[in-house]
Amino acid sequence: MEFRDSQAIYLQIADLFCENILLGKWKTDEKIPSVREIAIEVEVNPNTAMRTYTYLQDKGIIYNKRGIGFFVSDEGYEKSVSLKKEKFYNQELPVLFKTMKLLGISIQEIENLFNSGYNK
């Protein structure tokens, strides 16, 4: 995984987790990879990986079965949607709007592109 300097690594890993849930790769009550497995997979310190799990557990997206591992919560999908929307609204949309304003791009132009299949 290639990390960006603009956001904490554990949050970028959390984005990856949410994407896996939203894409249906990880389903409700399904066991997810262990902290060590994720640390190895994304090439980070296990403490950084654990910070991701703690963050997502605090958000109600995953839960821990002591001695067994972490699982996607019943509300994991919905909470992933909410978390990703919040990030989009607060971080990505302001940048998009600023760029649109600088380039003189209207909402109508974006809507036309979206409706024409440009978003695929």
Order of alpha helices (4+ residues) and beta strands (2+ residues): alpha-alpha-alpha-beta-beta-alpha-alpha-alpha
